[in-house]
Every structure is written in C-alpha cells, then in structure tokens.
C-alpha cells in the first residue's frame, strides 16, 4: 500500500511539473509575441482607403513591437483570394488582414455562394471610419436631401444613382436611403461604376441624380465646386464639411453607413495575440501624430475592441441580408 501511494505521489508530481512547464512555456510565448515580421494583407489595390489605413497603422505598431509589418496588397476577386489566404494561415498572429465592410459584411452582395464563413475569422479591432456622403451635381435643382427624396419617390424608374454592383458602401448607403424614404430599390436606376472615384466623377458631370462616396473621396470635387454634399453619416458634423448636416439632423437616423477599416486574424487566433494587438492599438491611438495621419487619409478614429468589432460586424451582416433580401 505504501509503495502504491508513493508511486501515485510521484506520478502526480510529474503531472504537475509537466503542466507547470506547459503553462510557463505559454506565458513565455505570450510575452515574446511578436518575434518576427508580420504580414498584413490588404484585399485592395495600393492607394485605396484600406491600404492607406494599413500604411498609417503598421509603422506605429512596428516601432512599438520592434518587428517589421509588411503591408501586402492582394486585390481582386471581390476580396475572396485575400480571405482564403487569411483563413488558410496559421493562427499564430503572423498573417493578419486589414478588413472593411467590402471584405466581410457585404461579401454576399457580391457572391451569394462563399468559400468561407464571414464570422469564422478572428475579429481583432476596428480602427477607422469615413462618413458616407450623399452628393448631387453642383448645378442640380435638388438643394437638400428632402428634395432628392421627393424626386426618388416621384419617379423611381428614372432616378439614377451610382452603384458599385452591390458590394460597395455606395450600394449599402443607397439601400438604407431608399428604405428610409419608402422607395423600392429594385424600381430605381443604378448606374454601374468601377469605384467610388468614378461615382463622384459621374455625379460631377451631371450624369447621376444621386452620387455618394466617402468623405475623402468627395472632398476634391467639393472643393472644386463640382458637387454639392447634401448629408453625411455620423453623430457630429465632419470637419471638412462643417456646413453639411448629418442624416440624424435631417431626420434620417436609419442611414448609418460608414466605410470602416479594421484588423482581423485567421480563425482560432489565440486570445493573447488579440489582446496584444488591442493593447498596441490603444497606445497608438494616444499618439497625436498617428491621429493626424489617420485623418489626412480620410478616416476618423473608430476604435472598437475584438468583442465590439464582432458585434458591430454581425449586426451589419444582418442588415445587409435584410436590405438585399437574403435568407
């Protein structure tokens, strides 16, 4: 009996030592991350809003962590190639992605059959957002959003507006607008464009009754006097458009569209890596230089941690499904 008890005690001690060794190893791993360069995938071409956010954020985190963060553009395919690469990456924090609604929330608006589940990624944080701005040609007879809404209700079949073919914030915001004023979007006349820039150009040329883009996308044409902003998303007026009312002020609180950017990791990314990114971002957001560069790139601070980011995107996906009539 004594030998059995002694043997049991030895086995128990060995088990405790193994467990303790594993725990120490895990803690050390957490303390050391990152130890090498990180690839930050951007599912859009250089110069896009997501790319600018990545190139502003990466150097600050790289300096803080003492490792290189490589911004890698992988555009095309409605962001599916970039998503597939992220989902296939090891969950070790060395392959991450700069997300936006186009690469997550609105994927089904572009492709009904997806090779990935949008919510299987590990949401790390939201970083920035740019207001959605509705514009008309500067010589348009529509002086305010109410005029525009009345025209859409009067003659929806000939109401032209700029579309990115479904998977763009222009389409998301437009559908919110049409729902808010009680107009069936399928009865309207979307004009397809290759991006937000072409939508602004078409509007400035008088080819659309309604255009829309991000604040940074609209600003050059607005300064040139070729477009007139009628309203923008957000709770406060945007500094570059101080005289342009928000949709809330105009009585359209349901138009909440933002062009946001955030950071995601592969499925099953460990929580200590998620925390490392959030701790780093919270410190970066205290840096006036970072905030200035972010705003110059057209974004405003829109920090949400991993839990808040997942909740925000989940809600947005549900709204996209409703606006597009997906089951």
Helices and strands as residue ranges (DSSP letters): H 2-32, E 38-42, H 49-65, E 69-73, G 77-79, H 80-88, E 95-100, G 101-103, H 107-110, G 118-120, E 122-137, H 145-154, G 156-158, E 160-163, H 169-181, G 185-187, E 189-192, H 196-204, E 211-214, H 215-223, E 227-232, G 239-241, E 258-265, H 271-284, H 288-296, E 300-304, H 306-324
